[in-house]
Amino acid sequence: MSAWRGLLREFPDLLPSVPDASVVTLLEGNTPLIPAPALAGRIAPGLEVYLKFEGMNPTGSFKDRGMTVAVSRAHASGAKVVLCASTGNTSASAAAYAARAGLRCAVVIPDGQIALGKLAQAMVHGARVLAVRGNFDRALELVRELGEEGAAVVVNSINPDRIEGQKTIAFEIVRQLGGRVPDVHALPVGNAGNITATWKGYLERSARDGGGTPRMMGFQAEGAAPIVRGARVLEPKTLATAIKIGNPASWAGALDARDRSRGLIDMVSDDEIVAAYRALADLEGVFVEPASAAGVAGLLKLGPTGALEGARTAVCTLTGHGLKDPERAVQVSPKVETVGADVAELRRALLG
């Protein structure tokens, strides 16, 4: 079997054309689809659950799928600078791919609202990081304005090249399921580019190969749920910083995915997100950042209601690795115990 070559070379018929010399790749994609039988047992009887672990991408999140296309296209066009607003993962991905391409990268983040692991990634890759006194929505407004001036290529999901790259997840999932299309696909919703792109991928795959599409089920954090509430949230609040967004750029795309797939967009509390986050680690050995667990939290919430009745297979996108936000893991886990350097004391502590 040939070695994986990154999304632009693996899916040339699906993605915008890029000259081979301009392809910027870190060999993103081809992430594992992990069976989750213990978790499935908590959701609904007879349901198969699979975890599409996007934390295994090169910078630790699903953002790399779109970034390889956006930065490659920027490079091919002769751009010198890429720019993004970010709650963290976009900044890490943009900085890494810009570094790979030899481009400058500027990142605008909401001051004090980004996990340290993500900020460290952007900084180590040489990005210029600017913190604005405001939330993500204001940061994106500022970035849009600069992009319209032509000062840099904006690589947020408002860039259609990002959506094109992210749609490849649908093709991978069906291939990994041996040609089966899942009945349900659950995922977190923040800026809503991911649900928009994933649905686009399923539609294109179905048009090309047949086999239908899944019901798309997106979940926002209760304190940052503008789509569910039907109005912009001026001051979003949630511990799941990756989806702490009050005015999603791809709002219309998320509604289209929900309506055309006969799916739903619901919200989950921070407590439900943390419970799902812990369950992924405790039951399946999968360590994700908190926002990644929102889709799983949603299925755990829906299972007892009968909303999943008739579904045989569900896929959950886990958007980012747990090492993105190690502080949260420490906060919700049992504390480290200290014992003396004595075998008898260690035996008593371990075995009672």
Protein Blocks (a to p, Z undefined) as FASTA:
>chain_A
ZZdebjklmmmmlpccddfklpccehigjiacdddfklmmmmoghiacddddfklpmnop
aklmmmmmmmmmmmmnopabdcdddfklmmmmmmmmmmmnopacdddddehiacfklmmm
mmmnopacdddeddfklmmmmmmmmmmnopaccfbfklmklmmmmmmmmmmmmmmnoopa
cfbdcdddfklmmmmmmmmmmmmmmmmngnijadddddddfklcfklnopacfbgcdfbl
mlmcfbdfklmmmmmmmmmnopadddddfklmmmmmmmmmmmnopacdfklmmmmmmmmm
mmmnopmgoiabdcdddfbdfklmmmlmmmmpccdddddddfklmmmmmnZZ
